[in-house]
Amino acid sequence: MRCRITQLIERNVVTIDQHRTVSESVGIMADRGVGSIVVTGKGRVVGYFTERDLLIRVVGRKRNPETTLIQDVMTTDLVKVAHDASCRYCLELMQQHAIRHLLVYRDNLFIGVISLRTLAEAMNHGSSGKDWMVNVVGGVVFLVVMAVIGLLIYLIPDMVAIAKRLSP
């Protein structure tokens, strides 16, 4: 069975208006225990703000989080994915863009976020059945090989005796 993100989408997403400050955003992120937040404007998604944006675009540039607006430091080059995309496709997108979250859309409606952590857990869980089967087959092959070797060792004295009788 192929992994699809449909059941993995985080739909209870933390959002903030683009005209709010970085300090307000960080406060919300800390309260909710998340490392990123979806930025909205006029009822639609306009950006994404992450801990990395905070470090690079605010702290790294010595901007005041109390006065800096989210819209000035958010990521606006958003990477989007369809709600029924494959896990592998999402992982490839994340690797290609060096990001850990994708915005998920159904038609043109934002429905949530998929994270690298969730994808990794799902893909690891999905492969565990295959790993189990490989281990069983490998174990059976190992036992058969060991049995054949044991049988040959057991028969060595008889084979030596037969070889001595047949030699002139």
N, C-alpha and C positions, 0 to 999 in steps of 0.2 A: 504494500500500500504506500502510495506517495504522500509525503507530508504537504499539507495545504495550511495556509495561515488562518483560514476562516474561524477556527475554534481558538486561535491563539491571540487574537486581537484584544488589546487593552482598550476597552470602550469607556471606562471611567477616567477620562483624561483630564489632567489639571490644565487650566487655561488662564490667561491673563490678557487684558486689553493692551494694545500696543502703546498707548499713551501713559501707562503706569511706569514707575521707576524700577530700576534694577534692584534697588533695596527691597521694594515691595515684592518683586518676583522671587528674590532669594528667600524672603520670609515665608512666602507661600510654599516654595519648594521644600524648605526645612520643615515646616509644619506637616506637610504631607509625606515627607520622607522620600522624595523623588529627586532625580538628578537633571530633570529637564521639564520644560513647560511649553505648551502650545500657545502661540501668540495670535490673538484675534484682532480684527478690525472690521467694523461695519458688518458684523455677523458672519464673517468668513475667516478662514485660516490665512494669515499673512506672513507668519514666520515661526521659528522654533528657537528656543533659548535653552542652552545647556550649561552644565558646569564648565565645560571647556570654553564656551563663549565668555563666561564670567572671568575665567583666568586670563584668556588672551586679549579680549576686547575691552575689558574693564580694568582689572587689576594690572595686567601687563602694560596698559597704556595710561595708567595712573588717573583713571576717570573716577569721578565721585559717584558712587552708587546711589546716593541720596538724590542727585539731580539728573543723572543720566537716564534717559528714557529707553525702555526696552527696544523700541523701534530703531534706535540708533546703533544697537549692538547685537541684535538678533540675527540668526541665519535666515536669509531670504531665498537662497537657492535650494528650495525644498525638493527632496527626492520622495516621489509618491509611488504607491503601488496599489494594484487592484485588490479587493477584498478576498479574491479566490486564487491569488498567486501561489506558486509553489514555494516551499521553504527554501529550496536550493536557489531559486531565482532571487529571492529576497536576500539571502546570504551573499550572493554574487554582487548584487547592487550595493550592499553595505561595504563589501571589500573594495569595489570599484571607486566608491565615493569616500572611503575612509570614515564611515559614520556608524553609529550604534543603534539608530532608530529610523524607522520609515513611517511616513504618514500614510494611512490606509484610507482608500476611497472606494465607495460603491457608486458607480456612475460618476457623477461630479459632486457627490456629497461626502464630506469628511466623516468617517465613522470611528476612527481610533488610531492607535499606534502599535507597531510591532517592534519589539526590542531584540537585540542580538542575544541577550541572555535567554529570553523565551524561546527563540529559534534554536539555540544550542541545546537547550534542555529537551525540546521536542524531537530534534534530529537524533540526539543521543538515545532517547527513549525508544524511538522507532527502529534504531539499528540494534538494540539489545537482543531482539528476537533472532536476527540474523547471526549475531555473535554466538548465541547459545547453540544454534544449529551447527555452525562451523566447529564449535568446540566438541559437540557430540560426535559429528562425523570424523573429526580429527582423532578423537579418543578411540573410536572403533577401529579406525585404520591402524593406529598405534598398537592396539591390542592384537590385531591380526598379524601384524609384522612380528611382534614379540612372540606370538605363538608359533609362527613358522620358524623363527630362529631357535626357539626352545626345542621344537621337534627335530630340527637338523642337528642340534647338539646332542640330543638323546640318541639319534641314529648314527652318530659318528663311529662308535665301536663296531656296529654291524657293517657299516660301509667299508671300514678298514679291513674287516675279516673277509668280506666278499672280494675286495680288491686283491688281497693276498692270494686267495684261491684262484683267481683268474689270471694272475701274472705267472709267466712261464718260469 
